[in-house]
Amino acid sequence: MNTGDTISHYMLGPQLGQGGFGKIFAARDVRDGKVYALKAESELSNRKSLEFETKVLERIKTIRYFPQIREHGVYHNYHWLTLELIGPSLSAILKERTDHKFSLSTALRASIHVLRSIKSLHALGFIHRDIKPANILVRVSHGLPLCLIDFGLVRVYRDQKTHAHIPPRQHTGFRGTKTYASVNAHVLSDLSRRDDLISWVYFTICLMVGGLPWQGVNDNSEVMRMKHEFNVKEAVKNVCPEFVEVWPLVVGLRFEDDPNYDALEEILIKACETRGYKGTDPYDWDEYVQRYKDTLARNFGMKFNDEGLDPRTYMTELGLPPPALLGIAGIKQPLLAGKKEYREQSSMQLSELNEKDEIGCCCC
């Protein structure tokens, strides 16, 4: 599968990413001219994570903290799905900043939105298991500023009939990304909502101080030792000392405990209020995103609207620039706005997500 190929009614543009699931392309719908992110995976793939992700996206599509799925299907031995194109990842933006961190105002407000996205996902019965800056994208349209992506490692944690918490499994593999994974992931324990929140704490500290002590350390045992010895109070004392209050509320949770999301959010809100930060304040990435939008407007001959219906690039941690989309045939011509959405239904049952949960390791 390459740029220029056609899947169903989508002409593939430049490849924007690749992973265990397959490939991500910019793709133009030949019916209405709009551009989307298209993810494709061969039916020969052992894990079939894209089929899992499609089912999850259909289940969570009403929540604006998650990418909006357009349609999906099977074409010439490939499972594929199309999603709204969002903006750059926080990881890509941080790499462009000389200190690799955000102001405290931006870091705290971003953390609140990510916490709310995690809470929303948990409320729907899923755990994410890979919370990190690369999986948080900035929206370039109005509305909720951030979007949680990549549901290839999600797991259902409640029984769909009884709503009881599913008990922990024995001998699970590593799930997540080494830098942001909990110690429980390192010792191959089954993960729960608690572990998403531990990753969220690491994520927030990274935004505030510009990194974590074990970043760049390759030895897994050494990373685990450093996490065991990590002093959250020391890490944040010169930036936001009150953030240390979230740690016992998270690390003290047992496998099946219900997190107190409201208490966690209240700590961050009070930190913002104490410093006079407001939700309407500019974000550190605003100028970056505006340049990004201006480049797209020039290349596509279009304007963005508040609903975010116009095309935009899918900028992943790879940091690919907007002009990459110029490889799509006819892309400089004004594109027609389509009004109808199309979806093909999957026969996979939600319970199958857990039945096919195999080793999922990302050590980047």
N, C-alpha and C positions, 0 to 999 in steps of 0.2 A: 504494500500500500504506500503510495507516494503522492506528492503534490501534483495536481493535475488529474488524478483519478477521480472517478465519480462513485459515490456510495448512495444508493437510492437516488434522491433528487438533490444531493449535495455535491458541489464541486469542491474538492479539497485544495486549500491554499497551503501556506507554509506549515511545516510541522513545528509545533510550539512546545512540545514536551514529550517525554517517554518515561515509562516506568514498568513495574511488574504487570500492570493491567494491560499494557499495550501502548498506543500512541494518542497524542492530542494534536488536532489540526485546527487551524482557522478554516471555516467552511462556509461557502455561500449557497444559500437555498436558491436554486434556479427558478423556483416558482414566484418568489417575491423579492429576490435580490438581497435579502438581509443576511448578515454575517453572524455566525454562531461559533461556539467551541464544539467540536465534534470529537468524542472519545471513541476509539475503536479497539476491539480485542478479538483475536482469532478464536473460533470455536474450538480449536485444538489446544487452547490454553488449559493447563491443569487446574488453575485456581478459579477461573471464571469470576474474577472480582468485579468486572464491569456489570455483569448480570446482577450481582449482589447490590452494587451501588445504585443501579437503575431502580430496583425495588425500593430501596431506602428513599431515594429522591422522590419517587411517587408518593411515598407515605408522608414526607415532610414538606411537600411543595407549597403548603399554605403559609409557611413561616418565612418571612422575608429575610431572616438571618441566614438563609440557605439559598444556594443557586437554584434558579427556576428551570426545571426540566421542560423541554419543548416536546420532543418525541423520541422514540427509540424503536429499534427493530433488529432484524437479522438480514444481512445482504451479502450474498456470495461468501458464506462461511465466516462472516464477521458479525459479531454483536456490536452495535453502535448506539450512541445516544447523543443528542444535541442539547446544549445548555445555553443560557444567557451568557454573553461575554461580559465579564466584569472588568476590573482594573488591575493594577499591580498588586503583588503581595507585599505584606509588611516586611518580609525578608528582603525583597528586592529594593524597597525604599530605604531600609536601614543600611544596606550595602552602599547606597549613594551618599549617605551622610558621613562626614569625616569622623565623628565620634561614635558612629554606629548605634546611637540611641536617640530617643525622643525626649522632648521636654517633659517635665513631670505632668503638666496639664494634659498633654496628648497621651502619655503613657497610661495615666489613671483612667481617662475617659475611654480609651481603646480597651483597656482591661475590663471595664464595666460592660461594654458591648459584647466582648467575647464571653464573659461570665454569663450574660443573658442568653447568648446563643447556646452555650453548654447546658444551661438550665432548660431551655426549650427542647433540646435534643433528648435530654434525660426524661423530660415529661412525656415524650412520645415513646419511651421505652427503649431507647438506644444509648449505648456509650460509644464515644468516638475513637479513643485509644491512640490518637496521633495529633494532639493539640500542639501547634508550633507556629511561629510567624509565617512560614511558607504556606500554611494552610488557612491564612486569614487574608482575604483580598479586600481592597478598597473599592467601593462602588464609585463610579464617576458620574452617576446621576444623583438626583435628590432622593431623600429617604434615609433608611438606615445606612450608616457610613461603611459598615464592615460586613463581610460575608464569610461564614465558615464553609470550607470546601473539603473535598477528598473523603469520601465515605467508604473507601475500600476496605478499611479495617474495623468498621462498626460491628457491634455485637448487640443482640437483643438480651437485656438483662432481666426482664420480667416475663413470666409465663403468660402467654397471650390469652389464656382462658381464665386462669385463677388470679392473675395479676400478682402472684407471689414472686419474690425475688428468686431467681434461679441460683442454686447453691454453687459454690466454687468448684471448678474442675481441678483435677490433679494433672501434673506433667504437661502444662501448656507450653507453647513456644514463646519466644520473645515477640512482643507486639509494640510497634511504635517507632520512635526515632531516639537514638541513644542520648542526645543532648537533653531532651525534654521528658524522657520516660521516667516513671517512678522507680524507686528501688525494687518494688514488687515486680515490675517488668523484668528487671535484671536477674532476679532469682527465679524467673519463669513461673511466677504465681499467676493465677487467674486475675484479671483486672476488673474493676468496678467503677462506679461513679467517682469514688474517692481518688482514683488514679488520674482521671481526666482533670480533676481539680488540682492535684499535685503538679501536673504538667502546666496547668494555667498559672500557678504560682511561679514556676520557673520562667514561663513565657513573660509574665509581668515584670519580673526582676530584670530579665534581659532587655525589655523595652526601656526600663528606668536607668540601668547602669551601663548598658552597652555590651553585655555578655554574661557568661557563666564561667566559673573557674575551670570546669572540666571540658570546655569547648576546645577542640583540637587534640584532646587526649584519645589515643586509639585503643588502648587496652581497656577492655570492658570491666575487668576486675578493679582497675584503678579508678575508673569513672564511678563505679558503685561505692568504693571506699570514700571518694571525695563527696559524694552525695550524702553518705551516712554522716560525715563530719561537717557538712555545710551548715554554717551559722547564718540563718536568715536575718537575724537582728543586726549582725555586723555588715551584711551585704547592703542593707537599706538604710542604715543609721544616718548617713549623710544626705540622703535623698528624700525618703519618706518613712521616718521611723515608725509611724503608726501602722504601716503595712505589715509589720511583724505580727500583728494581732490576727491576721488571717491564718497563719501557719498552724497553730494548735487546733483551729476549727476544721482544718483539712487533714493534717497528718494523724490526728487523733481518731479519725473515722475507722470503723471496722468495715469489713467487706460489704455487708448488707445495709449499713447505716444510711439513713436519709440525710444528705447534706443540708445545712442551713444556708441556702443561697442568699436569702434576704439579709442575714447577718453579715455575710461576706460583702455583699454589695453596699450595705450601710457603712462599713468601714471605709470603703473607697469614696463613697459620696461625702462622708464627713471630712475626709482628707481634702477633697476638692473644695468644699464649702469653707473650710478653715483658711484656704489660700485664695479664696475669691474666684476660683475657676467656675466657668459656666458652660453648660452644654452647647451654647451657641458660639463659643469662642472658636477661632480658627484652629485647624489641626496643622501640625507640622508638615503634613504631606500635601496641603492644599495647593501650594505653588507648583509642586511636582506634578500633581494630577492635572492642574490647569494646562501646563505645558504639554502634557500627555494628550489631553483633549484637543488642544490647538493643533497638534501634529496630525491627529486623526481627522480633524475637520478639513485641514488642507488636503490630505491625501485622498479622502473619500468624497470631498465636495458636499459635505452634509453638516448639519448642526445637531447638537445633542438636545434632547428634550427632558423634561422633569421625570417622565416615566421610564427613561433609560431604554427606549425602544430602538435607538439608532445603534449601528454597529460599533464595536470597540474591540480592542485586542485583548487576548487572554495572556496577560503577562505573568509568568510563573517565576519561581525562584531562579530560573535560568536568566531572567532579566532581559528577555528579547524585546527590542524596541518596536514601537508601533509601525514603522515603515515596512516591517516584515510582511504585513498583509498586502503589500502592493503586488505580490506575486499572483494574486487571484485575478483571473481573466476579467477584464472590464470593470475592475474595482473603482476606477476613478470616475465612472459614470454615476450620476445620481441614482440612488437605489429606491425602489418602491417600498412603501410601508405596507406590510401584510396585516390583516386583521384576524385571520383565523389561525388557531393553533391545532396541531395534529399530534396524536399520541397513538402508539400501538401498545396494547396491553401485554404484560408478561404473565406467563402461567406459573411462575415460581411463587411458592408460598413463603410468607415471611419467616416461618419457622426454619426454612431451609438455610437461612443466613447462618445460623449457629451450627447446623449439621455439617456444613462444609467449611467450617472455620479452620484453616490450615495455618502453617507457620507464616507469619507476616513480619518481616524484619527490615527495618530501614535504619542504617547506622550513620547516616549523614547528619 
